[in-house]
């Protein structure tokens, strides 16, 4: 079988997982949805846990590609930060709350988690340093510490909100965090950029 078959399975399974949650979807459901035999799926992915992990990796790859495209069209770092965060909000908004609850209880391989976290940290540090050079981000903050605070802060807010209110809209949590966080690290010039961006790009 070709890689096209694997891609079809990943795209189909990911769509079902994100719309309905992971626990409620069986391999039979996926096979029926794709008009494909379950044996074909198992020839590519040995079990459901493997398929889930590969779907998450695929989702990361697609998201990273989309964010890179957006970043390449931004005129400065603050706009890049605002635009990429807004795209993440759009993507998150399309996902069922059940998916986030199920993912929280899914054991991702530690090596993969560490690798992705390191990649995000490095990207954030490079971006924040560039923002300081542009005069948009305050220079009295340590970017190596701040680079981990962005994803950590959003994750902690989301986990707390989900625990207290299972039906919480995660994209709104991201929006709330960003409004506070980005303004807190911005210079006066950076704040002006944020205000101008928000005039033409309303909150999601």
SVG drawing of the C-alpha trace seen along z (x, -y; Angstrom):
<svg xmlns="http://www.w3.org/2000/svg" viewBox="-20 -54 38 62">
<polyline fill="none" stroke="black" stroke-width="0.4" points="0.0,0.0 1.1,-3.5 1.8,-6.4 -1.5,-7.9 -3.4,-5.2 -1.7,-6.1 -2.5,-9.8 -6.1,-9.0 -6.4,-7.0 -4.7,-9.7 -6.9,-12.5 -10.1,-10.5 -9.3,-9.3 -8.1,-12.7 -11.3,-14.3 -13.4,-11.8 -11.3,-12.1 -11.3,-15.9 -15.1,-16.1 -16.2,-13.4 -13.4,-12.7 -11.1,-9.7 -12.8,-7.3 -16.0,-7.2 -14.4,-6.3 -13.5,-2.7 -11.4,-1.3 -14.6,0.1 -16.0,-3.4 -13.0,-4.7 -13.0,-1.8 -16.7,-2.3 -16.2,-6.1 -13.4,-5.5 -15.1,-2.7 -12.0,-0.6 -11.5,2.7 -10.3,2.7 -7.5,5.1 -6.2,2.4 -6.0,-0.1 -4.2,2.5 -1.6,3.1 -0.6,-0.5 -1.2,-1.1 -0.8,1.9 -3.4,0.6 -5.6,-2.3 -3.0,-3.9 -0.5,-3.9 -3.0,-5.5 -3.8,-8.1 -0.2,-9.0 0.4,-9.2 -2.7,-11.4 -1.3,-13.8 2.0,-13.9 0.3,-14.6 -1.8,-17.3 1.4,-18.9 3.0,-18.8 0.0,-20.4 -0.3,-23.1 3.5,-23.9 3.4,-24.2 0.4,-26.6 2.0,-28.7 5.2,-28.9 3.3,-30.2 1.6,-32.9 4.9,-33.9 6.5,-34.4 4.0,-37.1 4.2,-39.1 6.0,-42.5 7.2,-42.3 7.4,-40.0 4.4,-41.3 2.1,-40.8 3.6,-37.4 2.9,-36.4 -0.7,-37.8 -1.4,-36.2 -0.1,-32.8 -1.9,-32.7 -5.1,-33.7 -4.7,-30.8 -4.2,-28.4 -7.4,-29.7 -9.2,-29.1 -7.9,-25.5 -8.7,-24.9 -12.3,-26.3 -13.0,-23.5 -12.2,-20.8 -14.6,-19.1 -14.0,-19.6 -14.2,-15.8 -11.0,-15.6 -9.0,-17.7 -10.3,-15.8 -9.4,-12.5 -5.9,-13.7 -5.1,-14.8 -5.5,-11.1 -3.5,-9.7 0.1,-8.9 2.2,-10.4 5.8,-9.1 8.1,-11.2 10.7,-11.6 8.2,-13.1 6.8,-15.5 10.3,-16.7 11.3,-17.2 8.2,-19.2 8.5,-21.3 12.2,-22.0 11.3,-23.0 8.6,-25.4 11.0,-26.8 13.7,-27.5 11.2,-29.1 9.8,-31.3 13.2,-32.4 14.3,-33.3 11.0,-35.2 11.2,-37.1 14.8,-38.1 13.9,-39.4 11.0,-41.3 13.4,-43.0 15.7,-44.0 12.7,-45.5 11.9,-47.5 8.5,-45.8 9.3,-43.6 10.7,-44.9 14.5,-44.3 14.2,-43.9 12.9,-40.4 14.9,-37.2 13.7,-35.6 15.1,-32.1 12.6,-32.1 9.8,-33.8 10.1,-31.4 8.7,-28.6 6.1,-30.7 3.9,-31.1 3.0,-27.5 3.1,-26.7 0.7,-29.5 -1.8,-28.6 -1.7,-24.9 -2.1,-25.6 -5.1,-27.9 -6.7,-25.4 -6.2,-22.4 -7.6,-24.4 -10.6,-25.6 -11.4,-22.2 -11.3,-20.6 -13.7,-23.2 -15.9,-23.5 -15.7,-20.5 -17.6,-22.6 -15.2,-25.5 -14.2,-26.9 -10.4,-26.6 -10.0,-29.1 -11.4,-31.8 -8.9,-30.8 -6.1,-31.3 -7.5,-34.7 -7.7,-35.8 -4.2,-34.6 -2.7,-36.3 -4.5,-39.6 -2.8,-39.7 0.6,-38.2 1.4,-40.0 0.5,-43.4 2.7,-42.6 5.8,-42.0 5.2,-44.7 7.0,-48.1 4.9,-51.2 5.7,-50.7 4.6,-47.0 1.4,-48.0 0.6,-50.3 1.1,-47.4 -1.2,-45.2 -3.9,-47.9 -3.7,-48.4 -3.8,-44.6 -6.8,-44.2 -8.7,-46.9 -8.6,-44.9 -8.5,-41.4 -11.3,-41.0 -11.1,-38.3 -12.3,-34.9"/>
</svg>
